[in-house]
Amino acid sequence: MGGAAILSMFFGLLKTKYAALLFGAYGVGMIGGFAAVMGVASAIATLGIPASSVRKLAKAHLIDDYTEVGRIAVTLKRACVVSGLISMLILMLMSNNLSQVTFQTDKYGIDICIIALAIFFMNLGLGNIALLQGLRKVADVARVTVFTAFIGTLVTIILYHSIGERAIAPALACVALLQLGFSELLVRKLSLEKVYVSWVHSSVEAASLSRLGFSIMFSALSASGVSYITVLLISREYGLASVGINNAAFALSGMFVGFILNAMSTDYYPRLSEQVGNNRAMNSQVNEQTEIGILLSLPGLLGTLIFAPQLVDIFYSEQFQPAVELIQLFILGCFSRIIAWPIGFVMLALDRAKLFLVTEVLFFSLQIVIIYYFLHFFNLSGVALAYAIIFLLLIFWNFLVARRLTGFSWEVGPLKLMLLSLSVILLVLFIIKLDAYSSDILLFLILLGTSSFCLFEISKRLGSEHALSKFLRRIFCQRL
């Protein structure tokens, strides 16, 4: 999944690069506005049912209960269709009002209606992906991700070139339709047991899924709500061009973290759910995932810090150079997120829906408050600073919660790795701020040394017979 996420990220950056050159910071800010609306609407439309069904599917699949798998699959499909249709209609009715709130004009009402259609397609597609995830069809999920990203990028670029800024909403709808179409093809290839399920039973099962799903929905809604409110606050204070600059900084700082978290939610969550009832095994999984997350992300985070000015030019344009300062603060938040994320899944795996809901709502509400005040004191940098602070606090909160639920504690290895990684990040930031003549050479050596260390540590965890370990032995002629 990691490779698929990298390719998806790469194609996404290509789309953004074309938009940056064609529309400038204002156009990228407009894309951010539509994406924020879509994020909020999608979070509500799913009711969290696709995500919560992954857990039940994984459990049924583990004990080879194919009848239960078939029942859940039917219920999942029906729930996604119904909730998708209702959400689409509501969004269409509110289109002019949402356009006025988001863009201070109602001329984008038609575009919001197109976004509503995209929400329906996306809802069905997410249901298919949840089914594939629950049955551990990780390779199929990767295929959906890569295909959608590749074809979606081509279609988006063609639409941008042909129609201009008014192609933003149609492009988003086309991408959602592509995801639905390809995921549907792969789902139909599954050998699912044919099970009759009445609509009454589906309603009861959907209600059961929605109990945890409601919390997951609120989690997604909180995250997308923060994005949407951030867009509103920045656009009213500094304009849509500043939204584009902020989004550019956030995207570049999180591009390596994004694929790691995506892979984590795809494979790690079902594995963790399978260990429910065995606290020692669950805690071991969290520690292991924390180490792997840090080792995979650290070279990318340092590379982003060091080459931020060049990356902004490559993936955006000279107009986006103010994003460089924001990237430095976002990187600190991304590192904290890598640590907080694996522990947070403990609540989901244990079906502690209310606790998970309280955590998400509390911290995202706090983030909005911090952003609101920090925007006045620190300008755009306030958004990035708020991001770093909130995920640092979330680490401590998730640790305390997991410790109470499973007796969790970090092992010596992950703790040492956290402290070492944070020290390296702070050292790089300090050297960048010095802007000395020899800084470039020193930064390159730090990046090279850190990347080598992470590569060898990952190879140790993979085992001596893994292809990466064999490759390193051939290069360095030594036993790992």
Contacts in CASP RR format, 6 or more apart in sequence:
PFRMAT RR
TARGET T0000
AUTHOR 0000-0000-0000
METHOD contacts of the structure
MODEL  1
MGGAAILSMFFGLLKTKYAALLFGAYGVGMIGGFAAVMGVASAIATLGIP
ASSVRKLAKAHLIDDYTEVGRIAVTLKRACVVSGLISMLILMLMSNNLSQ
VTFQTDKYGIDICIIALAIFFMNLGLGNIALLQGLRKVADVARVTVFTAF
IGTLVTIILYHSIGERAIAPALACVALLQLGFSELLVRKLSLEKVYVSWV
HSSVEAASLSRLGFSIMFSALSASGVSYITVLLISREYGLASVGINNAAF
ALSGMFVGFILNAMSTDYYPRLSEQVGNNRAMNSQVNEQTEIGILLSLPG
LLGTLIFAPQLVDIFYSEQFQPAVELIQLFILGCFSRIIAWPIGFVMLAL
DRAKLFLVTEVLFFSLQIVIIYYFLHFFNLSGVALAYAIIFLLLIFWNFL
VARRLTGFSWEVGPLKLMLLSLSVILLVLFIIKLDAYSSDILLFLILLGT
SSFCLFEISKRLGSEHALSKFLRRIFCQRL
1 138 0 8 1.000
1 141 0 8 1.000
1 142 0 8 1.000
1 145 0 8 1.000
1 262 0 8 1.000
1 263 0 8 1.000
1 266 0 8 1.000
1 267 0 8 1.000
2 142 0 8 1.000
2 259 0 8 1.000
2 260 0 8 1.000
2 262 0 8 1.000
2 263 0 8 1.000
3 142 0 8 1.000
3 259 0 8 1.000
3 263 0 8 1.000
4 141 0 8 1.000
4 142 0 8 1.000
4 143 0 8 1.000
4 145 0 8 1.000
4 146 0 8 1.000
5 145 0 8 1.000
5 258 0 8 1.000
5 259 0 8 1.000
5 260 0 8 1.000
5 262 0 8 1.000
5 263 0 8 1.000
6 259 0 8 1.000
7 145 0 8 1.000
7 146 0 8 1.000
7 149 0 8 1.000
7 150 0 8 1.000
8 145 0 8 1.000
8 146 0 8 1.000
8 148 0 8 1.000
8 149 0 8 1.000
8 259 0 8 1.000
8 262 0 8 1.000
9 255 0 8 1.000
9 258 0 8 1.000
9 259 0 8 1.000
10 149 0 8 1.000
11 149 0 8 1.000
11 150 0 8 1.000
11 152 0 8 1.000
11 153 0 8 1.000
12 149 0 8 1.000
12 153 0 8 1.000
13 251 0 8 1.000
13 255 0 8 1.000
13 315 0 8 1.000
14 153 0 8 1.000
14 157 0 8 1.000
15 152 0 8 1.000
15 153 0 8 1.000
15 156 0 8 1.000
15 157 0 8 1.000
16 28 0 8 1.000
16 31 0 8 1.000
16 248 0 8 1.000
16 251 0 8 1.000
16 315 0 8 1.000
16 316 0 8 1.000
17 314 0 8 1.000
17 315 0 8 1.000
17 316 0 8 1.000
18 156 0 8 1.000
18 157 0 8 1.000
18 160 0 8 1.000
18 161 0 8 1.000
19 27 0 8 1.000
19 28 0 8 1.000
19 31 0 8 1.000
19 160 0 8 1.000
20 28 0 8 1.000
20 248 0 8 1.000
20 315 0 8 1.000
20 316 0 8 1.000
20 317 0 8 1.000
20 319 0 8 1.000
20 320 0 8 1.000
21 317 0 8 1.000
22 160 0 8 1.000
22 161 0 8 1.000
22 164 0 8 1.000
23 30 0 8 1.000
23 31 0 8 1.000
23 160 0 8 1.000
23 164 0 8 1.000
23 165 0 8 1.000
24 241 0 8 1.000
24 317 0 8 1.000
24 319 0 8 1.000
25 240 0 8 1.000
25 241 0 8 1.000
25 242 0 8 1.000
25 244 0 8 1.000
25 245 0 8 1.000
25 248 0 8 1.000
25 319 0 8 1.000
25 320 0 8 1.000
26 240 0 8 1.000
26 241 0 8 1.000
26 244 0 8 1.000
27 165 0 8 1.000
27 240 0 8 1.000
27 244 0 8 1.000
28 243 0 8 1.000
28 244 0 8 1.000
28 247 0 8 1.000
28 248 0 8 1.000
28 316 0 8 1.000
28 320 0 8 1.000
29 231 0 8 1.000
29 235 0 8 1.000
29 240 0 8 1.000
29 241 0 8 1.000
29 243 0 8 1.000
29 244 0 8 1.000
29 247 0 8 1.000
30 103 0 8 1.000
30 165 0 8 1.000
30 168 0 8 1.000
30 240 0 8 1.000
31 168 0 8 1.000
31 244 0 8 1.000
31 247 0 8 1.000
32 231 0 8 1.000
32 243 0 8 1.000
32 244 0 8 1.000
32 247 0 8 1.000
33 102 0 8 1.000
33 103 0 8 1.000
33 228 0 8 1.000
33 231 0 8 1.000
33 235 0 8 1.000
33 240 0 8 1.000
33 243 0 8 1.000
34 111 0 8 1.000
34 115 0 8 1.000
34 168 0 8 1.000
34 169 0 8 1.000
34 172 0 8 1.000
35 172 0 8 1.000
35 227 0 8 1.000
36 102 0 8 1.000
36 224 0 8 1.000
36 225 0 8 1.000
36 227 0 8 1.000
36 228 0 8 1.000
36 230 0 8 1.000
36 231 0 8 1.000
37 98 0 8 1.000
37 102 0 8 1.000
37 112 0 8 1.000
37 115 0 8 1.000
37 228 0 8 1.000
38 115 0 8 1.000
38 118 0 8 1.000
38 119 0 8 1.000
38 122 0 8 1.000
38 172 0 8 1.000
39 220 0 8 1.000
39 224 0 8 1.000
39 225 0 8 1.000
39 227 0 8 1.000
39 228 0 8 1.000
40 221 0 8 1.000
40 224 0 8 1.000
40 225 0 8 1.000
40 228 0 8 1.000
41 87 0 8 1.000
41 91 0 8 1.000
41 115 0 8 1.000
41 116 0 8 1.000
41 119 0 8 1.000
42 119 0 8 1.000
42 122 0 8 1.000
42 123 0 8 1.000
42 126 0 8 1.000
42 220 0 8 1.000
42 224 0 8 1.000
43 217 0 8 1.000
43 220 0 8 1.000
43 221 0 8 1.000
43 223 0 8 1.000
43 224 0 8 1.000
43 225 0 8 1.000
44 87 0 8 1.000
44 217 0 8 1.000
44 221 0 8 1.000
45 83 0 8 1.000
45 84 0 8 1.000
45 86 0 8 1.000
45 87 0 8 1.000
45 88 0 8 1.000
45 119 0 8 1.000
45 120 0 8 1.000
45 122 0 8 1.000
45 123 0 8 1.000
46 80 0 8 1.000
46 83 0 8 1.000
46 123 0 8 1.000
46 126 0 8 1.000
46 217 0 8 1.000
46 220 0 8 1.000
47 79 0 8 1.000
47 83 0 8 1.000
47 210 0 8 1.000
47 213 0 8 1.000
47 214 0 8 1.000
47 217 0 8 1.000
48 209 0 8 1.000
48 210 0 8 1.000
48 212 0 8 1.000
48 213 0 8 1.000
48 214 0 8 1.000
48 216 0 8 1.000
48 217 0 8 1.000
48 220 0 8 1.000
49 76 0 8 1.000
49 79 0 8 1.000
49 80 0 8 1.000
49 83 0 8 1.000
49 127 0 8 1.000
49 206 0 8 1.000
49 209 0 8 1.000
49 210 0 8 1.000
49 213 0 8 1.000
50 76 0 8 1.000
50 80 0 8 1.000
50 126 0 8 1.000
50 127 0 8 1.000
50 129 0 8 1.000
50 130 0 8 1.000
51 130 0 8 1.000
51 213 0 8 1.000
51 216 0 8 1.000
52 209 0 8 1.000
52 210 0 8 1.000
52 211 0 8 1.000
52 212 0 8 1.000
52 213 0 8 1.000
52 216 0 8 1.000
53 72 0 8 1.000
53 75 0 8 1.000
53 76 0 8 1.000
53 127 0 8 1.000
53 130 0 8 1.000
53 131 0 8 1.000
53 134 0 8 1.000
53 209 0 8 1.000
54 130 0 8 1.000
54 133 0 8 1.000
54 134 0 8 1.000
54 269 0 8 1.000
54 270 0 8 1.000
54 273 0 8 1.000
55 212 0 8 1.000
55 269 0 8 1.000
55 270 0 8 1.000
55 273 0 8 1.000
55 348 0 8 1.000
55 349 0 8 1.000
55 351 0 8 1.000
56 68 0 8 1.000
56 72 0 8 1.000
56 209 0 8 1.000
57 69 0 8 1.000
57 72 0 8 1.000
57 73 0 8 1.000
57 130 0 8 1.000
57 131 0 8 1.000
57 133 0 8 1.000
57 134 0 8 1.000
57 135 0 8 1.000
58 134 0 8 1.000
58 136 0 8 1.000
58 270 0 8 1.000
58 273 0 8 1.000
58 274 0 8 1.000
59 273 0 8 1.000
59 274 0 8 1.000
60 66 0 8 1.000
60 68 0 8 1.000
60 69 0 8 1.000
60 72 0 8 1.000
61 69 0 8 1.000
61 134 0 8 1.000
61 135 0 8 1.000
61 136 0 8 1.000
62 274 0 8 1.000
66 192 0 8 1.000
66 193 0 8 1.000
67 193 0 8 1.000
67 195 0 8 1.000
69 135 0 8 1.000
69 192 0 8 1.000
69 193 0 8 1.000
70 192 0 8 1.000
70 193 0 8 1.000
70 195 0 8 1.000
70 197 0 8 1.000
71 195 0 8 1.000
71 197 0 8 1.000
71 201 0 8 1.000
71 205 0 8 1.000
72 205 0 8 1.000
73 131 0 8 1.000
73 192 0 8 1.000
74 195 0 8 1.000
74 197 0 8 1.000
74 202 0 8 1.000
75 197 0 8 1.000
75 201 0 8 1.000
75 202 0 8 1.000
75 205 0 8 1.000
75 206 0 8 1.000
75 209 0 8 1.000
76 127 0 8 1.000
76 130 0 8 1.000
76 131 0 8 1.000
76 209 0 8 1.000
77 124 0 8 1.000
77 127 0 8 1.000
78 199 0 8 1.000
78 202 0 8 1.000
78 206 0 8 1.000
79 202 0 8 1.000
79 206 0 8 1.000
79 209 0 8 1.000
80 123 0 8 1.000
80 124 0 8 1.000
80 125 0 8 1.000
80 126 0 8 1.000
80 127 0 8 1.000
81 123 0 8 1.000
81 124 0 8 1.000
83 123 0 8 1.000
84 119 0 8 1.000
84 120 0 8 1.000
84 123 0 8 1.000
84 124 0 8 1.000
85 120 0 8 1.000
87 116 0 8 1.000
87 119 0 8 1.000
87 120 0 8 1.000
87 123 0 8 1.000
88 116 0 8 1.000
88 117 0 8 1.000
88 119 0 8 1.000
88 120 0 8 1.000
89 116 0 8 1.000
91 98 0 8 1.000
91 112 0 8 1.000
91 113 0 8 1.000
91 115 0 8 1.000
91 116 0 8 1.000
91 119 0 8 1.000
92 112 0 8 1.000
92 113 0 8 1.000
92 116 0 8 1.000
94 112 0 8 1.000
95 109 0 8 1.000
95 110 0 8 1.000
95 112 0 8 1.000
95 113 0 8 1.000
95 116 0 8 1.000
96 106 0 8 1.000
96 109 0 8 1.000
96 112 0 8 1.000
97 106 0 8 1.000
98 109 0 8 1.000
98 112 0 8 1.000
99 105 0 8 1.000
99 106 0 8 1.000
99 107 0 8 1.000
99 108 0 8 1.000
99 109 0 8 1.000
99 111 0 8 1.000
99 112 0 8 1.000
100 106 0 8 1.000
101 232 0 8 1.000
102 108 0 8 1.000
102 228 0 8 1.000
102 231 0 8 1.000
102 232 0 8 1.000
103 235 0 8 1.000
103 240 0 8 1.000
104 235 0 8 1.000
108 169 0 8 1.000
111 166 0 8 1.000
111 168 0 8 1.000
111 169 0 8 1.000
112 169 0 8 1.000
114 169 0 8 1.000
114 170 0 8 1.000
114 172 0 8 1.000
114 173 0 8 1.000
115 169 0 8 1.000
115 172 0 8 1.000
115 173 0 8 1.000
117 173 0 8 1.000
118 169 0 8 1.000
118 172 0 8 1.000
118 173 0 8 1.000
118 175 0 8 1.000
118 176 0 8 1.000
118 177 0 8 1.000
119 176 0 8 1.000
121 173 0 8 1.000
121 176 0 8 1.000
121 177 0 8 1.000
121 179 0 8 1.000
121 180 0 8 1.000
122 176 0 8 1.000
122 179 0 8 1.000
122 180 0 8 1.000
124 180 0 8 1.000
124 184 0 8 1.000
125 176 0 8 1.000
125 179 0 8 1.000
125 180 0 8 1.000
125 181 0 8 1.000
125 183 0 8 1.000
125 184 0 8 1.000
127 183 0 8 1.000
128 144 0 8 1.000
128 180 0 8 1.000
128 183 0 8 1.000
128 184 0 8 1.000
128 186 0 8 1.000
128 187 0 8 1.000
129 141 0 8 1.000
129 144 0 8 1.000
129 179 0 8 1.000
129 183 0 8 1.000
131 187 0 8 1.000
131 190 0 8 1.000
132 140 0 8 1.000
132 141 0 8 1.000
132 144 0 8 1.000
132 183 0 8 1.000
132 186 0 8 1.000
132 187 0 8 1.000
132 190 0 8 1.000
133 141 0 8 1.000
133 266 0 8 1.000
133 270 0 8 1.000
134 270 0 8 1.000
135 190 0 8 1.000
136 270 0 8 1.000
137 186 0 8 1.000
137 190 0 8 1.000
138 266 0 8 1.000
138 267 0 8 1.000
140 186 0 8 1.000
141 266 0 8 1.000
143 182 0 8 1.000
143 186 0 8 1.000
144 179 0 8 1.000
144 182 0 8 1.000
144 183 0 8 1.000
144 186 0 8 1.000
147 178 0 8 1.000
147 182 0 8 1.000
148 175 0 8 1.000
148 178 0 8 1.000
148 179 0 8 1.000
148 182 0 8 1.000
151 178 0 8 1.000
152 171 0 8 1.000
152 174 0 8 1.000
152 175 0 8 1.000
152 178 0 8 1.000
155 171 0 8 1.000
155 174 0 8 1.000
155 175 0 8 1.000
155 178 0 8 1.000
156 167 0 8 1.000
156 171 0 8 1.000
156 174 0 8 1.000
156 175 0 8 1.000
159 167 0 8 1.000
159 170 0 8 1.000
159 171 0 8 1.000
159 174 0 8 1.000
160 167 0 8 1.000
160 168 0 8 1.000
160 171 0 8 1.000
163 170 0 8 1.000
197 205 0 8 1.000
211 353 0 8 1.000
212 348 0 8 1.000
212 351 0 8 1.000
212 353 0 8 1.000
213 353 0 8 1.000
214 353 0 8 1.000
214 357 0 8 1.000
215 353 0 8 1.000
215 354 0 8 1.000
215 356 0 8 1.000
215 357 0 8 1.000
215 360 0 8 1.000
216 348 0 8 1.000
216 356 0 8 1.000
218 357 0 8 1.000
218 360 0 8 1.000
218 361 0 8 1.000
219 356 0 8 1.000
219 357 0 8 1.000
219 360 0 8 1.000
222 360 0 8 1.000
222 361 0 8 1.000
222 363 0 8 1.000
222 364 0 8 1.000
222 365 0 8 1.000
223 360 0 8 1.000
223 364 0 8 1.000
225 364 0 8 1.000
226 364 0 8 1.000
226 367 0 8 1.000
226 368 0 8 1.000
226 371 0 8 1.000
229 368 0 8 1.000
229 371 0 8 1.000
230 246 0 8 1.000
230 368 0 8 1.000
230 371 0 8 1.000
230 383 0 8 1.000
231 243 0 8 1.000
233 371 0 8 1.000
233 372 0 8 1.000
233 375 0 8 1.000
234 242 0 8 1.000
234 243 0 8 1.000
234 246 0 8 1.000
234 375 0 8 1.000
234 380 0 8 1.000
234 383 0 8 1.000
235 242 0 8 1.000
235 243 0 8 1.000
237 375 0 8 1.000
238 379 0 8 1.000
238 380 0 8 1.000
242 380 0 8 1.000
244 320 0 8 1.000
245 320 0 8 1.000
245 322 0 8 1.000
245 323 0 8 1.000
245 326 0 8 1.000
245 380 0 8 1.000
246 323 0 8 1.000
246 326 0 8 1.000
246 380 0 8 1.000
246 383 0 8 1.000
246 384 0 8 1.000
248 312 0 8 1.000
248 315 0 8 1.000
248 316 0 8 1.000
248 320 0 8 1.000
248 323 0 8 1.000
249 323 0 8 1.000
249 324 0 8 1.000
249 326 0 8 1.000
249 327 0 8 1.000
249 330 0 8 1.000
249 384 0 8 1.000
250 326 0 8 1.000
250 330 0 8 1.000
250 384 0 8 1.000
250 387 0 8 1.000
252 304 0 8 1.000
252 308 0 8 1.000
252 311 0 8 1.000
252 312 0 8 1.000
252 315 0 8 1.000
252 323 0 8 1.000
252 327 0 8 1.000
253 301 0 8 1.000
253 304 0 8 1.000
253 326 0 8 1.000
253 327 0 8 1.000
253 330 0 8 1.000
253 331 0 8 1.000
253 334 0 8 1.000
254 304 0 8 1.000
254 330 0 8 1.000
254 334 0 8 1.000
255 304 0 8 1.000
256 296 0 8 1.000
256 297 0 8 1.000
256 299 0 8 1.000
256 300 0 8 1.000
256 301 0 8 1.000
256 304 0 8 1.000
257 297 0 8 1.000
257 301 0 8 1.000
257 334 0 8 1.000
257 337 0 8 1.000
257 338 0 8 1.000
260 293 0 8 1.000
260 296 0 8 1.000
260 297 0 8 1.000
260 338 0 8 1.000
261 337 0 8 1.000
261 338 0 8 1.000
261 341 0 8 1.000
264 289 0 8 1.000
264 293 0 8 1.000
264 341 0 8 1.000
264 342 0 8 1.000
264 345 0 8 1.000
268 285 0 8 1.000
268 289 0 8 1.000
268 342 0 8 1.000
268 345 0 8 1.000
269 345 0 8 1.000
269 348 0 8 1.000
269 349 0 8 1.000
271 285 0 8 1.000
272 282 0 8 1.000
272 285 0 8 1.000
272 286 0 8 1.000
272 345 0 8 1.000
272 346 0 8 1.000
272 349 0 8 1.000
273 348 0 8 1.000
273 349 0 8 1.000
275 281 0 8 1.000
275 282 0 8 1.000
275 285 0 8 1.000
275 349 0 8 1.000
276 282 0 8 1.000
276 349 0 8 1.000
276 350 0 8 1.000
279 406 0 8 1.000
279 407 0 8 1.000
282 346 0 8 1.000
282 349 0 8 1.000
282 406 0 8 1.000
282 408 0 8 1.000
283 402 0 8 1.000
283 406 0 8 1.000
283 407 0 8 1.000
283 408 0 8 1.000
283 409 0 8 1.000
286 342 0 8 1.000
286 343 0 8 1.000
286 345 0 8 1.000
286 346 0 8 1.000
286 402 0 8 1.000
286 408 0 8 1.000
287 410 0 8 1.000
287 411 0 8 1.000
287 413 0 8 1.000
287 414 0 8 1.000
288 461 0 8 1.000
289 342 0 8 1.000
290 338 0 8 1.000
290 339 0 8 1.000
290 342 0 8 1.000
290 343 0 8 1.000
290 410 0 8 1.000
290 414 0 8 1.000
290 418 0 8 1.000
291 413 0 8 1.000
291 414 0 8 1.000
291 417 0 8 1.000
291 457 0 8 1.000
291 461 0 8 1.000
292 458 0 8 1.000
292 461 0 8 1.000
293 338 0 8 1.000
293 342 0 8 1.000
294 338 0 8 1.000
294 339 0 8 1.000
294 414 0 8 1.000
294 417 0 8 1.000
294 418 0 8 1.000
294 421 0 8 1.000
295 417 0 8 1.000
295 454 0 8 1.000
295 457 0 8 1.000
295 458 0 8 1.000
296 454 0 8 1.000
296 458 0 8 1.000
297 334 0 8 1.000
297 335 0 8 1.000
297 338 0 8 1.000
298 335 0 8 1.000
298 421 0 8 1.000
298 424 0 8 1.000
298 425 0 8 1.000
298 450 0 8 1.000
298 454 0 8 1.000
299 447 0 8 1.000
299 450 0 8 1.000
299 451 0 8 1.000
299 454 0 8 1.000
301 331 0 8 1.000
301 334 0 8 1.000
301 335 0 8 1.000
301 425 0 8 1.000
302 424 0 8 1.000
302 425 0 8 1.000
302 428 0 8 1.000
302 446 0 8 1.000
302 447 0 8 1.000
302 450 0 8 1.000
302 451 0 8 1.000
303 447 0 8 1.000
304 311 0 8 1.000
304 327 0 8 1.000
304 331 0 8 1.000
305 327 0 8 1.000
305 328 0 8 1.000
305 331 0 8 1.000
305 425 0 8 1.000
305 428 0 8 1.000
305 429 0 8 1.000
305 432 0 8 1.000
306 428 0 8 1.000
306 432 0 8 1.000
306 443 0 8 1.000
306 444 0 8 1.000
306 447 0 8 1.000
308 323 0 8 1.000
308 324 0 8 1.000
308 327 0 8 1.000
308 328 0 8 1.000
309 321 0 8 1.000
309 324 0 8 1.000
312 320 0 8 1.000
312 321 0 8 1.000
312 323 0 8 1.000
312 324 0 8 1.000
312 327 0 8 1.000
313 321 0 8 1.000
316 323 0 8 1.000
322 380 0 8 1.000
325 381 0 8 1.000
326 380 0 8 1.000
326 381 0 8 1.000
326 383 0 8 1.000
326 384 0 8 1.000
327 384 0 8 1.000
328 384 0 8 1.000
328 429 0 8 1.000
328 432 0 8 1.000
329 381 0 8 1.000
329 382 0 8 1.000
329 384 0 8 1.000
329 385 0 8 1.000
329 387 0 8 1.000
329 388 0 8 1.000
330 384 0 8 1.000
330 387 0 8 1.000
330 388 0 8 1.000
331 425 0 8 1.000
332 388 0 8 1.000
332 392 0 8 1.000
332 425 0 8 1.000
333 387 0 8 1.000
333 388 0 8 1.000
333 391 0 8 1.000
333 392 0 8 1.000
334 391 0 8 1.000
335 421 0 8 1.000
335 422 0 8 1.000
335 425 0 8 1.000
336 388 0 8 1.000
336 391 0 8 1.000
336 392 0 8 1.000
336 394 0 8 1.000
336 395 0 8 1.000
337 391 0 8 1.000
337 394 0 8 1.000
339 395 0 8 1.000
339 418 0 8 1.000
340 391 0 8 1.000
340 394 0 8 1.000
340 395 0 8 1.000
340 398 0 8 1.000
343 395 0 8 1.000
343 398 0 8 1.000
343 399 0 8 1.000
343 401 0 8 1.000
343 402 0 8 1.000
343 408 0 8 1.000
344 356 0 8 1.000
344 359 0 8 1.000
344 398 0 8 1.000
344 401 0 8 1.000
344 402 0 8 1.000
346 398 0 8 1.000
346 401 0 8 1.000
346 402 0 8 1.000
346 405 0 8 1.000
346 406 0 8 1.000
346 408 0 8 1.000
347 355 0 8 1.000
347 356 0 8 1.000
347 359 0 8 1.000
347 401 0 8 1.000
347 402 0 8 1.000
347 405 0 8 1.000
348 356 0 8 1.000
350 405 0 8 1.000
350 406 0 8 1.000
352 405 0 8 1.000
355 401 0 8 1.000
359 394 0 8 1.000
359 397 0 8 1.000
359 398 0 8 1.000
359 401 0 8 1.000
363 390 0 8 1.000
363 393 0 8 1.000
363 394 0 8 1.000
363 397 0 8 1.000
364 390 0 8 1.000
366 390 0 8 1.000
366 393 0 8 1.000
367 386 0 8 1.000
367 387 0 8 1.000
367 390 0 8 1.000
370 385 0 8 1.000
370 386 0 8 1.000
370 389 0 8 1.000
370 390 0 8 1.000
371 382 0 8 1.000
371 383 0 8 1.000
371 386 0 8 1.000
374 381 0 8 1.000
374 382 0 8 1.000
374 383 0 8 1.000
374 385 0 8 1.000
374 386 0 8 1.000
375 382 0 8 1.000
375 383 0 8 1.000
378 385 0 8 1.000
399 408 0 8 1.000
399 410 0 8 1.000
402 408 0 8 1.000
403 409 0 8 1.000
410 418 0 8 1.000
424 446 0 8 1.000
424 450 0 8 1.000
427 446 0 8 1.000
428 443 0 8 1.000
428 446 0 8 1.000
431 439 0 8 1.000
431 442 0 8 1.000
431 443 0 8 1.000
431 446 0 8 1.000
432 439 0 8 1.000
432 443 0 8 1.000
455 468 0 8 1.000
455 472 0 8 1.000
456 472 0 8 1.000
456 480 0 8 1.000
458 468 0 8 1.000
459 466 0 8 1.000
459 468 0 8 1.000
459 469 0 8 1.000
459 472 0 8 1.000
459 480 0 8 1.000
460 469 0 8 1.000
460 480 0 8 1.000
462 468 0 8 1.000
462 469 0 8 1.000
463 469 0 8 1.000
464 470 0 8 1.000
464 479 0 8 1.000
464 480 0 8 1.000
469 480 0 8 1.000
472 480 0 8 1.000
473 479 0 8 1.000
473 480 0 8 1.000
END
